[in-house]
Amino acid sequence: MKFFLKIIVLTLVFVFPVSHHGSLVKAASEENMSSGLAITLPIDESVKDGAIISLGPKSYTASKIEYDPSMIGVVAQNPALSLQSKNDSAKNTKLVIASGKAYVLVSVIKGPIKINDFITTSPIEGIGQKATSNGFVIGNALESYNNSDPKKIGKILVSVNPRYNAGFISLRSNLIQLLKGATAANVLSPLASLRYLLAAIISAAAFILGFIYFGKVARSSTEAMGRNPLAGRTIQINTIFNLILTIIIIFVGLAIAYLILVL
């Protein structure tokens, strides 16, 4: 008898809305709804459903910059499950999903979006875009989206999990990208932080040493040509050889930095 009573109680808890310590848990049952637990946050009424939300200096607002490190989630008007305070006012709060699946407003300003592409914030307020370099992302696209007009806004399902993404690693990665990765060390794992810091230091050292070396060679070559104009041809060949050596030094430094990041 006790066993059946427990089953009935559990069924009531998970099927019907439950009030607990001043909070109200609501479950939605409509189609095309977001999944995951949504919580209420003080957000302006004008912010649309599907907008990406960031924590600003004074309040929660729609994201306005690319790869916003302050992004926290997505406005979900119809979540599968929500946790609301009884004191929340519908006029100044929105339901936000920070982890789960949610429909996100997106644009193709950085190209068509394919399934599994990383989605990040864009300069358009609250709108997501395809991530094309390392930085903070809101999650991965679970649907494709394309439009010939980049000004048009669509909505796709995204696996929401705000985090720093360091997956865009290639030989085209430049020193600035490495330094940006190093500045994000506080959100990376210790090993990833160390990799970025070492890669940035080695890349910078390769450029500095290469230019210092070539600068000395170029100065000495100029002085030698002034003292012995007849040996100008030999001095020019020697300068070109040292220029090639400088380029090799820089590329070796970049190759070492690249190996540190991928191994």
N, C-alpha and C positions, 0 to 999 in steps of 0.2 A: 504493500500500500504506500509506504514512504517513497519507494522508487518512482511510482506513477505520479505522486505529488511533485517530486523534483522535476520530472519531465514537463509537467504542466507549467510550473514556475519558469523554467528556462524558456519555454515556448513563448510565454507572455513577455519576457524580457526582450527577446530578440525580434519579435514580430510587431509589438506595439511600442509607441513612443514611451520613453521612460524619463521621469523627472528625478534628478539626483543632485543634491547639494546646490540647488539654484540653477542648474543647467538643464537644458532640454536636448535630448538626442532624437533626431528625426531621421527616418529612413524613407527614401524616395523609391518609387516603383515604375516610373515612366521609362520609355525607350530612349535611347541616345543620351542617357545621362552620364555624367562623370562618375568615376569610381574613386574610392578613397575617402578618408575622413576630412570634412571641411570644417573650418572654424570661422567665427565671425571676427572681423577686424574693422576698425574705424576707417572707412574709405569714402571718398566723395561719391555722391549719388550719381554723378555723370560718368563714372568709370563703367565701361561696358563689360558684359559677360564675356569671358575668354581673354581679358586683358592680363598682361603679366604685371605683377605687383612687386614693388621694391620698398625697402624701408628707408625713408628719407630722413633728413636731419630732425624734423619735427613730427612727421606723420607718415602713414603708409600712402604711397602714390603709385600711379601707373609709371612703369619704367620709361626712361627717355633717352638713355645712352646705350651704345653697343656694349655687349659683354658686361653688363652692369653687375658688379660684385655684390650689390645689396639686394638682388632679386630673391624673393622668398616663396613665391607661388603664383597661382592663377585664379582669377575670379571664376567661381563655378556657381551659376545660378540654380542648377539642378543636380546637386551631388547625390550620390547613393546614400550617404550618411553624413549628417551634420551635427555639430555640437554648438549649441547657442545658449547664451546667458539670458535669463528671463528679463534682465534689464536692458538688453540690446534694443536699440531703436532701428526700425527698418529703413529710416531715412538717412542714417549716417553710418551704416555698417554694410559690409558685403561678406559673403561666404567665400573663403579662399582655401584652395587645396595646395598643400605643400609637398605632398607625396601621394602618388597614385596615378590615375589616368584622368585627363581633363581636356576639354576642347579649347584650343588656343587660337587666338586671332593671329594670322600670319600674312606676310607679304613676300613677293619674289624679288625684292630689290637686290638680293645677293644670289639670285638664281633659283631655278625650280627646286622644290623640296621633294625628296624621295623618302621612302620608308627607311627608317633607322638613321636618317640624317640628324645631326645635332641641331637643336633649335636654341637660339639665344635672343637677347633683346635687340632692338633696333632704335634708330633715331626717331622713329615714329612712335608717339606716345602709346604705350601699352601693347604694341604690336611686335610679334616675333619674326625672326628671319632665319635663314639657313646659316649656320656657323661655318666659316671657312678658315678659321685660324684658332690657335689655342686661346682659351679664355673661359669665362663663366657661361654656363649653359643652363637652360631651364629643364632640358630633358631630351628625349629622342622621339622623332616623328613616327607615329604608328600608321599614318596615311600619307599619300603623296598629294602634292598640290602644285599646280602650274597655272599661270595666267599671262597672256601677252601684254597686259597692262600692269606694270609694277605698282601703280597707285591703287589698284583694286585690293581689297582685303578679303581673305578667305578664313575659314575656320577648320582646323584639323585636330584629330585626336593625338595627344602627346603623352608619353610616359613621363610624368613630372617627377623630377629628382634634381633640384638645384645643386650644382657642384661645379668645380673647376675641371675643365677638360684639357688634357695635355696630349691628345691623340693625334694632332696634326704635326707630325715630325717628318721632315724630308730635307734633302740637301738644299732646298730653297729657303729653309729657315734662316733668317738673318740675325745679326747681332741684337737688333732692337727687340725682336721676338724673344730671344733668349733672356734678355734683361727683364722683359715684361713677365716672363715665366718665373724668373728669380724673385721679382717683387711680390709674387703671389705665394711665396714660400709658407706664409702663415696658414694657408688653406690646404696645403699639400701634405702628404705623408713625409716623415723625416727623410726617407730614401729619395723620394722624388724631389724634395727641396734641395738635397745635397747634389743631385744630378744637375739640376738647373743652375745652381750656384757655380759648380765646377765648370760646366759648359760655358757659362757666361764669362767666367774669369779666364779660361783658356782661349776663348775666341778673342776677347779684348787684348790679351797678352800677345796673341799671334799678330794682330793688326799693328799694335804698338811697336813690337820688336821688328816687324817687317819694314815699317816706315822709318824707324830709327836707323836700321841697317842700310837701307837704300839711300837715306839722306846723307849718311857719312860717305858712302861710296860715290854718290853724285858730286859732293863737294870736293872730295879728293881728286876725282876725275877732271873736274873743271880746273883745279889748280895745276894738275899735271899737264893739261893741254896748253895752259898759259906758259908754263916753263919750257915745254918741248912741243911746238906745233907740228913738227915732222912726224911725231908718233901719234897724231890725232886719230888715224884709222884704228890703230891697236887699242887706244884708250876707249873709243866708241864701242868696239866689240866687247871689251871688258865691262863697260857700263851696261850693255844689253844683257850680258851673261849674268851680272849681278841683279838686274831687274827680274830676270827669269827666276833666279834663286830666291828673291824676295817673295815673288808670287807663290813659289813652292812652299816657303815657310808659312805663309798665310793659309794656304789650302791644307797643309798638314795640321795646323792648329784647328781649323774648322772640322777636318775629318775626325780628329780626336774628340772634339766636342760632340760631334754627331754620334760617334760610337758610344760615348758616355750616356747619351740620351736613349739610345735604342737597345743597348745591351742590359 
